[in-house]
Amino acid sequence: MSKPFGLRDKIGYLMGDIGNDFTFVLSSTFLLKFYTDVMGVPAAVVGTIIMISRFIDAFTDVAMGRICDKSPTTKYGKFRPWIRRMCVPVAIASFLIYQSSLADMSVGFKIGYLFVTYIIWGSFLYTSINIPYGSMASAISADPGDRQSLSTYRSIGATFASVIVGAIIPVIAYEERNGIMVLNGKIFTTIAGIFSICAVISYLICYTLVTERVHITSNAEKKEDNNVIAMLRNAFTNKALISIIAASIVMLLAQMTLQSMANYVFPIYYGNTTAQSVSMVVMLAGSLLIAAIAKPISLRFGKAEVAVVASFVAAAVCLLLYVVRPQNVWVYVFLQGLCWMALGVFSMISWALITDVIDYSEIKNGIREDGSVYALYSFARKLGQAGAAGLVGTLLTAIGYSDTTVVEAGVREGIFNISTLVPAIGFALLGVILWFWYPLHKRQVEENVEKLKEKRNR
């Protein structure tokens, strides 16, 4: 008899995403900055490599999802063993990406090195731990309220990791050169190694604390012929899945652009990296506030409905920043904090949305494919992340950014425009998708929960 669902599971699941984000946030926030400032690789090239990696993910994510769905449930669970199995390899691979000692090598070598190490980390090793981790939420509890709690705690974990990464690096790893704040490569490499160690510890805590209670029968156990083609056919006729994929892509485009551009807005436009660290602390405070109200408001009004309002609020704040263009950095920090709070509402419920989609898919297709559905959703998120990296790299190149030691006024204004206008458009589009296209609003979700209860009680 397994222990009842409780705080132990929530903390464990929180630690799992902290483990993820010690390497993922480091990459999504500082990879572009590291390779342009320290390694001397053009921003557009770095963005292109990230985009290529995401297309490889189209195969590796789905393959990992199928592996999860077809694997039997052991006494340790169906998904949990992967956390222990892959935590060390993914951490080592992350550290290898940021080797400042190679900065004097030829540009061609550095591009090739980034291409190989980034794909090994992101498309293979990170996939092999992130897909089981995300799919595991459905196996921890079947109760929608418990799943919302897991989504909230996962988002808190991601926020903690983001704050640690985003607040420590600007304070410790930047140095002034010719009046401009740039990264110190040796310090950054050391920090990347420390974060990799922290990732392993976090993953092992997750493995120890979490319990899988819901026995999810694998396709192999059912002896059903459910191949990849059938799975993809089901996916592309699934309105809920396709719309949440579209929503995730535009959300990540907006969020990652906002996050990545902080490395340019604060040190270059405002000349203040301390404010960048403070902004991350403000984000943490706002997220903790949102975490306290995310579950009750989503139960009262519906997860999708709340996410729509939050998306439009985030879009409005970004647009306000673009129009007002505050010259005082602390005004910028305050308004950006409001945007992060609005985005935090969506983040707190986003992982519960995908469990609703998994339930919907089971009702629609007659088969439960937690790993495959989550893999497609994860791939969509990576497309958004890659799109943001490619877009940011391309736009930075387009406005003339190439050398942080010489930044003209026009380039500074362009940096500010990218950091505000692109997220504003993305968040507005997210709200439109969730309201007009995504079908699983409050009433439909409640009906689906009752249908699955009846099915499992027969």
MARNU-932589 format. One line per field, with one value per residue (C-alpha): residue number from 1; residue in three letters; x, z, y. Coordinates in steps of 0.5 Angstrom, whole numbers, always signed. Each point is the difference from the previous one (the first is absolute). Example, Ala and Ser with C-alpha at 12.3 -4.5 7.8 and 13.67 -1.06 7.14 Angstrom:
! MARNU-932589
resi (1,2)
resn (ALA,SER)
x (+25,+2)
z (+16,-2)
y (-9,+7)
//
This chain:
! MARNU-932589
resi (1,2,3,4,5,6,7,8,9,10,11,12,13,14,15,16,17,18,19,20,21,22,23,24,25,26,27,28,29,30,31,32,33,34,35,36,37,38,39,40,41,42,43,44,45,46,47,48,49,50,51,52,53,54,55,56,57,58,59,60,61,62,63,64,65,66,67,68,69,70,71,72,73,74,75,76,77,78,79,80,81,82,83,84,85,86,87,88,89,90,91,92,93,94,95,96,97,98,99,100,101,102,103,104,105,106,107,108,109,110,111,112,113,114,115,116,117,118,119,120,121,122,123,124,125,126,127,128,129,130,131,132,133,134,135,136,137,138,139,140,141,142,143,144,145,146,147,148,149,150,151,152,153,154,155,156,157,158,159,160,161,162,163,164,165,166,167,168,169,170,171,172,173,174,175,176,177,178,179,180,181,182,183,184,185,186,187,188,189,190,191,192,193,194,195,196,197,198,199,200,201,202,203,204,205,206,207,208,209,210,211,212,213,214,215,216,217,218,219,220,221,222,223,224,225,226,227,228,229,230,231,232,233,234,235,236,237,238,239,240,241,242,243,244,245,246,247,248,249,250,251,252,253,254,255,256,257,258,259,260,261,262,263,264,265,266,267,268,269,270,271,272,273,274,275,276,277,278,279,280,281,282,283,284,285,286,287,288,289,290,291,292,293,294,295,296,297,298,299,300,301,302,303,304,305,306,307,308,309,310,311,312,313,314,315,316,317,318,319,320,321,322,323,324,325,326,327,328,329,330,331,332,333,334,335,336,337,338,339,340,341,342,343,344,345,346,347,348,349,350,351,352,353,354,355,356,357,358,359,360,361,362,363,364,365,366,367,368,369,370,371,372,373,374,375,376,377,378,379,380,381,382,383,384,385,386,387,388,389,390,391,392,393,394,395,396,397,398,399,400,401,402,403,404,405,406,407,408,409,410,411,412,413,414,415,416,417,418,419,420,421,422,423,424,425,426,427,428,429,430,431,432,433,434,435,436,437,438,439,440,441,442,443,444,445,446,447,448,449,450,451,452,453,454,455,456,457,458)
resn (MET,SER,LYS,PRO,PHE,GLY,LEU,ARG,ASP,LYS,ILE,GLY,TYR,LEU,MET,GLY,ASP,ILE,GLY,ASN,ASP,PHE,THR,PHE,VAL,LEU,SER,SER,THR,PHE,LEU,LEU,LYS,PHE,TYR,THR,ASP,VAL,MET,GLY,VAL,PRO,ALA,ALA,VAL,VAL,GLY,THR,ILE,ILE,MET,ILE,SER,ARG,PHE,ILE,ASP,ALA,PHE,THR,ASP,VAL,ALA,MET,GLY,ARG,ILE,CYS,ASP,LYS,SER,PRO,THR,THR,LYS,TYR,GLY,LYS,PHE,ARG,PRO,TRP,ILE,ARG,ARG,MET,CYS,VAL,PRO,VAL,ALA,ILE,ALA,SER,PHE,LEU,ILE,TYR,GLN,SER,SER,LEU,ALA,ASP,MET,SER,VAL,GLY,PHE,LYS,ILE,GLY,TYR,LEU,PHE,VAL,THR,TYR,ILE,ILE,TRP,GLY,SER,PHE,LEU,TYR,THR,SER,ILE,ASN,ILE,PRO,TYR,GLY,SER,MET,ALA,SER,ALA,ILE,SER,ALA,ASP,PRO,GLY,ASP,ARG,GLN,SER,LEU,SER,THR,TYR,ARG,SER,ILE,GLY,ALA,THR,PHE,ALA,SER,VAL,ILE,VAL,GLY,ALA,ILE,ILE,PRO,VAL,ILE,ALA,TYR,GLU,GLU,ARG,ASN,GLY,ILE,MET,VAL,LEU,ASN,GLY,LYS,ILE,PHE,THR,THR,ILE,ALA,GLY,ILE,PHE,SER,ILE,CYS,ALA,VAL,ILE,SER,TYR,LEU,ILE,CYS,TYR,THR,LEU,VAL,THR,GLU,ARG,VAL,HIS,ILE,THR,SER,ASN,ALA,GLU,LYS,LYS,GLU,ASP,ASN,ASN,VAL,ILE,ALA,MET,LEU,ARG,ASN,ALA,PHE,THR,ASN,LYS,ALA,LEU,ILE,SER,ILE,ILE,ALA,ALA,SER,ILE,VAL,MET,LEU,LEU,ALA,GLN,MET,THR,LEU,GLN,SER,MET,ALA,ASN,TYR,VAL,PHE,PRO,ILE,TYR,TYR,GLY,ASN,THR,THR,ALA,GLN,SER,VAL,SER,MET,VAL,VAL,MET,LEU,ALA,GLY,SER,LEU,LEU,ILE,ALA,ALA,ILE,ALA,LYS,PRO,ILE,SER,LEU,ARG,PHE,GLY,LYS,ALA,GLU,VAL,ALA,VAL,VAL,ALA,SER,PHE,VAL,ALA,ALA,ALA,VAL,CYS,LEU,LEU,LEU,TYR,VAL,VAL,ARG,PRO,GLN,ASN,VAL,TRP,VAL,TYR,VAL,PHE,LEU,GLN,GLY,LEU,CYS,TRP,MET,ALA,LEU,GLY,VAL,PHE,SER,MET,ILE,SER,TRP,ALA,LEU,ILE,THR,ASP,VAL,ILE,ASP,TYR,SER,GLU,ILE,LYS,ASN,GLY,ILE,ARG,GLU,ASP,GLY,SER,VAL,TYR,ALA,LEU,TYR,SER,PHE,ALA,ARG,LYS,LEU,GLY,GLN,ALA,GLY,ALA,ALA,GLY,LEU,VAL,GLY,THR,LEU,LEU,THR,ALA,ILE,GLY,TYR,SER,ASP,THR,THR,VAL,VAL,GLU,ALA,GLY,VAL,ARG,GLU,GLY,ILE,PHE,ASN,ILE,SER,THR,LEU,VAL,PRO,ALA,ILE,GLY,PHE,ALA,LEU,LEU,GLY,VAL,ILE,LEU,TRP,PHE,TRP,TYR,PRO,LEU,HIS,LYS,ARG,GLN,VAL,GLU,GLU,ASN,VAL,GLU,LYS,LEU,LYS,GLU,LYS,ARG,ASN,ARG)
x (+0,+3,+0,-5,+1,+3,+5,+6,-2,-1,+7,+3,-3,+2,+7,-1,-1,+6,+4,-2,+0,+7,+3,-6,-1,+8,-1,-6,+2,+8,+2,-1,+4,+5,+2,-1,+4,+5,+1,-1,-5,-5,-7,-4,+5,-2,-7,+0,+3,-5,-5,+3,+0,-7,-2,+4,-4,-6,+3,+3,-6,-5,+5,+1,-8,-1,+5,-3,-7,+3,+4,-3,-2,+6,-1,+4,-5,-1,+4,+3,+6,+2,+2,+5,+3,+1,+1,+8,+1,-5,+4,+7,-2,-3,+7,+4,-4,+3,+7,+4,+6,-1,-2,+7,-2,-2,-7,-1,+2,-4,-7,+1,+2,-7,-4,+3,-1,-6,-4,+3,-3,-6,-3,+2,+2,-4,-6,+1,-1,-5,-5,-1,+0,-5,-4,+0,-5,-5,+2,+1,-7,-7,-3,-1,+2,+6,+2,-1,+4,+6,+0,+0,+6,+3,+0,+2,+6,+2,-1,+5,+5,-1,+1,+6,+3,-2,+2,+7,+3,-1,+3,+6,+1,+0,+6,+1,+4,+0,-6,-4,-2,+2,+0,+7,+1,+4,-5,-6,+3,+1,-7,-3,+4,-3,-7,+1,+2,-7,-4,+2,-1,-7,-2,+2,-4,-6,+1,+0,-6,-5,-5,-3,-7,-4,+1,+1,+0,+5,-2,+4,-4,-6,+3,-3,+2,+1,+6,+3,-4,-7,+3,+1,-7,-3,+4,-1,-8,+0,-2,+2,+7,+1,-2,+4,+6,-1,-1,+6,+4,-2,+0,+7,+2,-2,+3,+6,+1,-1,+4,+6,+0,+1,+7,+0,-5,+3,+8,-1,-6,+0,+7,-2,+1,-2,-7,+0,+1,-5,-5,+1,-2,-6,-2,+1,-4,-6,+0,-1,-5,-4,+2,-5,-6,+1,-3,-7,-1,+1,-5,-4,+0,+4,+7,-1,-4,+5,+6,-4,-1,+8,+2,-3,+2,+7,+0,-3,+6,+5,-4,+0,+8,+1,-4,+2,+8,+1,+7,+1,+2,-4,-7,+2,+1,-7,-4,+4,-2,-7,+1,+4,-6,-5,+4,+1,-8,+1,+6,-3,-6,+4,+2,-7,-3,+4,-3,-7,+2,+3,-7,-3,+4,-2,-7,+0,+5,-1,+7,+4,+7,+3,+7,-2,-4,+4,+6,-4,-1,+7,+2,-4,+3,+7,-3,-2,+7,+4,-5,+2,+7,+0,-4,+4,+7,-3,-3,+6,+4,-5,+1,+8,+1,+7,+5,-2,+6,-3,-8,-3,-6,-4,+2,-2,-7,+0,+1,-5,-5,+1,-1,-7,-3,+1,-2,-7,-2,+2,-4,-6,+0,+0,-6,-4,+2,-2,-7,-2,+4,+1,-6,+1,-3,-3,-6,+3,+6,-5,-4,+6,+2,-7,+0,+7,-2,-6,+5,+5,-6,-3)
z (+0,-2,+4,-1,-5,+4,+1,-1,-7,-1,+3,-4,-7,+2,+0,-6,-4,+4,-3,-7,+0,+3,-7,-4,+3,-1,-7,-2,+4,-1,-6,-5,+4,+2,-7,-3,+6,+2,-6,-6,-4,-3,+3,-6,-1,+8,-2,-6,+4,+5,-5,-3,+6,+1,-6,+2,+6,-4,-1,+7,+4,-3,+0,+8,+0,-3,+4,+6,-2,-2,+6,+6,+7,+5,+7,+0,-5,-8,+0,+6,-1,-6,+5,+3,-6,-4,+5,+0,-8,-1,+5,-3,-7,+2,+4,-7,-4,+4,-1,+0,-1,-7,-1,-4,-5,-7,-1,-4,+5,+5,-4,-1,+8,+1,-5,+3,+7,+0,-4,+5,+6,-3,-5,+3,+8,+2,-4,+4,+6,-1,-4,+6,+5,-3,-2,+8,+2,-3,+4,+7,+1,-4,+3,-4,+7,+1,-7,+1,+6,-4,-5,+5,+4,-7,-2,+7,-1,-7,+3,+5,-5,-4,+5,+3,-7,-2,+6,+2,-7,-2,+7,+0,-7,-4,+0,-3,-6,-4,+4,-2,+5,-4,+3,+3,-4,+6,+5,-4,-1,+7,+2,-6,+4,+6,-3,-3,+7,+3,-6,+2,+8,-2,-5,+6,+5,-5,-1,+7,+2,-5,-1,-6,+2,-6,-4,-7,-5,-5,-7,+0,+6,-4,-6,-5,-6,+1,-4,-1,-7,+4,+6,-5,-3,+7,+1,-6,+1,+7,+1,+7,-1,-7,+3,+7,-4,-4,+6,+3,-6,+0,+8,+0,-6,+5,+6,-2,-4,+6,+4,-5,-1,+7,-1,-5,+3,+6,-1,-7,+0,+8,+2,+6,+1,+8,-3,-4,+6,+4,-5,+1,+7,-2,-4,+5,+5,-5,-2,+8,+0,-6,+3,+6,-5,-6,+2,+3,-5,-6,+4,+0,-7,-4,-1,-8,+2,+5,-5,-5,+5,+2,-7,-2,+6,-1,-7,+2,+5,-6,-4,+5,+1,-8,+0,+7,-1,+7,+1,+7,+1,+6,-3,-6,+6,+3,-6,-3,+7,-1,-7,+4,+5,-6,-4,+7,+0,-6,+2,+6,-4,-6,+2,+3,-7,-4,+5,-2,-7,+2,+3,-6,-5,+4,-1,-7,-2,+5,+2,+5,-3,+6,-3,-7,+1,+5,-5,-6,+5,+2,-7,-1,+6,-3,-7,+4,+4,-7,-3,+5,+0,-8,+0,+5,-3,-7,+3,+4,-7,-4,+5,+0,+6,+0,+4,+8,+0,-5,+0,-3,+2,-6,+2,+8,-3,-4,+6,+4,-6,+0,+7,+1,-7,-2,+7,+0,-7,+2,+7,-4,-5,+6,+3,-7,-1,+7,+0,-7,-2,+6,+2,+7,+4,+7,-2,-5,+5,+6,-5,-2,+7,+1,-6,+2,+7,-3,-5,+6,+5,-5)
y (+0,+7,+6,+5,+6,+5,+6,-5,-1,+7,+2,-6,+2,+7,-2,-4,+6,+4,-5,+1,+7,+0,-2,+3,+7,+0,-1,+4,+6,+0,-4,+5,+5,-5,-2,+8,+3,-5,-5,+5,-4,+5,+0,-2,-6,-2,+1,-5,-5,+0,+0,-6,-4,+1,-3,-6,+0,-2,-7,-1,+3,-4,-6,+1,+0,-6,-4,+3,-2,-7,-2,-4,+3,-2,+0,+7,+2,+1,+7,+1,-5,+5,+5,-4,-3,+7,+5,+0,-1,+6,+4,-1,+1,+7,+2,-2,+5,+6,-1,+7,-3,-1,+7,+1,-6,+2,+2,-6,-5,+4,+0,-8,-1,+4,-4,-7,+2,+3,-5,-6,+4,+3,-5,-7,+1,+5,-3,-7,+3,+6,-4,-5,+5,+4,-7,-2,+5,-4,-6,+4,+1,-1,+6,+7,+4,-4,+1,+7,+0,-3,+5,+5,-3,-1,+7,+2,-4,+3,+7,-2,-3,+6,+5,-3,-1,+7,+4,-3,+0,+8,+1,-5,-1,+7,+5,+7,+1,+7,+2,-6,-6,-7,-7,-3,-7,-3,+2,-2,-7,-1,+2,-5,-6,+2,+0,-7,-3,+4,-3,-7,+1,+3,-6,-5,+3,+0,-7,-2,+4,-1,-6,-3,-2,-1,-6,+2,-6,+0,-1,-6,-3,+1,-3,+5,+2,+7,+3,+7,+1,-1,+4,+6,-1,+0,+6,+4,-1,+2,+7,+1,-2,+4,+6,-1,-1,+6,+4,-3,+2,+8,+0,-2,+4,+6,-2,-3,+7,+4,-5,+0,+8,+1,-1,+6,+5,+0,+0,+4,+4,+2,-2,-3,-8,+1,+2,-6,-4,+3,-1,-7,+0,+5,-6,-5,+4,+1,-7,-2,+4,-3,-7,+2,+1,-4,-6,+3,+5,-5,-5,+6,+3,-5,-1,+2,+6,+2,-1,+5,+6,-1,+0,+6,+4,-2,+2,+7,+1,-2,+5,+6,-1,+0,+7,+3,-2,+1,+3,-2,-7,-1,+2,-5,-5,+1,+0,-6,-3,+1,-4,-6,+0,-1,-5,-4,-1,-4,-3,-3,-3,-2,-7,-1,+2,-6,-5,+2,-1,-7,-2,+3,-4,-6,+1,+2,-6,-5,-1,+4,+2,+5,-1,+2,+5,+4,-2,+4,+6,+0,+0,+6,+4,-1,+2,+7,+0,-1,+5,+5,-1,+0,+6,+4,-2,+2,+7,+1,-1,+5,+6,-1,-3,-4,+3,+2,+5,+4,+1,+6,+4,-3,-7,+1,+3,-7,-4,+3,+0,-8,-1,+3,+0,-7,-3,+5,-3,-8,+1,+3,-6,-5,+3,+0,-7,-3,+4,-1,-7,-4,-4,-2,+5,-1,-4,-4,-2,-2,-4,-4,-1,-4,-4,-3,-1,-4,-4,-2,-2,-5)
//
